[in-house]
């Protein structure tokens, strides 16, 4: 069976070079006709994406407003056969979703700042403890040296 690499079902063009005298040519021509077949009454742009009608835009906007969690840009783009950019333009996220997204980002930032602050405190505490241990070691060494000198002086 022959393969048709380079044929994309969602594109309007097939970019594949096949010589004029090749047994794969009819297969490629058939694939081209399959790719360019469109639904009657639906317009497509140069990239092969569907051109949205006003009714489509209204329906998309309604779906996006009613349930933005399940009707994401990606889901609506697949459902209507358009790009995610077209969905973002035709039906932007409702203000509540945009606000919750901004709040989530702010919470993540606050969490990161708090974690950084706690890590800084832990490092400062560890550093202070190491300084204290170092001072204690010096003091202990001096005390031991004094005790040795006293013991030598007594003998």
SVG drawing of the C-alpha trace seen along z (x, -y; Angstrom):
<svg xmlns="http://www.w3.org/2000/svg" viewBox="-26 -41 82 43">
<polyline fill="none" stroke="black" stroke-width="0.4" points="0.0,0.0 1.3,-3.4 1.8,-6.1 0.9,-9.7 3.4,-11.6 3.0,-15.3 -0.8,-15.2 -2.5,-17.0 -6.2,-16.7 -6.7,-20.2 -4.7,-22.1 -5.8,-23.3 -2.4,-22.7 -0.4,-19.5 3.3,-20.2 4.7,-17.0 6.8,-16.7 5.9,-13.7 7.3,-13.4 4.9,-13.5 5.6,-9.9 5.0,-8.2 2.5,-5.6 1.8,-7.6 0.5,-10.6 -3.2,-9.4 -3.1,-8.7 -1.7,-12.2 -4.4,-13.8 -7.1,-11.9 -5.6,-13.1 -5.5,-16.7 -9.2,-16.5 -10.0,-15.0 -8.1,-17.8 -9.8,-20.5 -13.3,-19.1 -15.3,-21.4 -18.6,-21.4 -21.2,-23.1 -22.0,-26.6 -18.9,-27.0 -16.1,-29.3 -12.5,-28.5 -9.5,-30.9 -6.1,-30.4 -4.8,-28.3 -7.7,-25.9 -9.4,-27.2 -13.1,-27.8 -14.3,-31.4 -16.7,-32.1 -20.1,-33.5 -21.8,-35.9 -24.0,-33.0 -20.8,-31.0 -19.2,-33.9 -22.3,-34.4 -22.6,-30.7 -18.9,-30.5 -19.1,-33.6 -22.1,-32.1 -20.3,-28.8 -17.3,-30.6 -19.3,-32.7 -21.4,-29.9 -18.6,-27.4 -15.1,-28.7 -13.5,-25.8 -14.7,-23.2 -15.0,-25.5 -11.4,-26.5 -9.8,-28.1 -8.5,-24.7 -11.9,-23.0 -13.8,-25.7 -11.1,-25.8 -11.6,-22.0 -15.3,-22.3 -15.6,-25.1 -12.7,-24.2 -10.8,-27.4 -7.5,-28.4 -7.1,-29.3 -6.3,-32.9 -9.7,-33.1 -11.3,-31.9 -9.4,-34.4 -10.6,-37.2 -14.2,-36.0 -14.8,-34.9 -12.3,-36.2 -12.2,-34.8 -14.9,-36.3 -13.6,-38.8 -14.2,-36.4 -12.0,-33.8 -9.3,-36.4 -9.5,-37.7 -9.3,-34.2 -6.3,-33.5 -4.7,-36.7 -5.5,-35.9 -4.0,-32.4 -0.8,-33.9 -0.7,-36.4 -1.2,-33.5 1.6,-31.5 3.9,-34.6 3.0,-35.1 3.7,-31.4 7.0,-31.6 7.9,-34.8 7.0,-33.2 9.0,-30.1 12.0,-32.2 11.6,-34.1 11.4,-30.9 14.5,-29.5 16.3,-32.7 15.4,-32.5 16.6,-28.9 19.9,-29.8 20.4,-32.7 19.6,-30.4 22.0,-27.8 24.7,-30.4 24.1,-31.8 24.3,-28.3 27.6,-27.7 29.0,-31.0 27.9,-30.1 29.5,-26.6 32.7,-28.2 32.8,-30.6 32.1,-27.8 34.9,-25.7 37.3,-28.7 36.2,-29.3 36.5,-25.6 40.0,-25.5 41.0,-28.6 39.6,-27.0 41.5,-23.8 44.7,-25.7 44.2,-27.7 43.6,-24.5 46.7,-23.0 48.8,-26.0 47.4,-26.0 48.2,-22.3 51.7,-23.0 52.1,-25.9 50.9,-23.8 53.4,-21.1"/>
</svg>
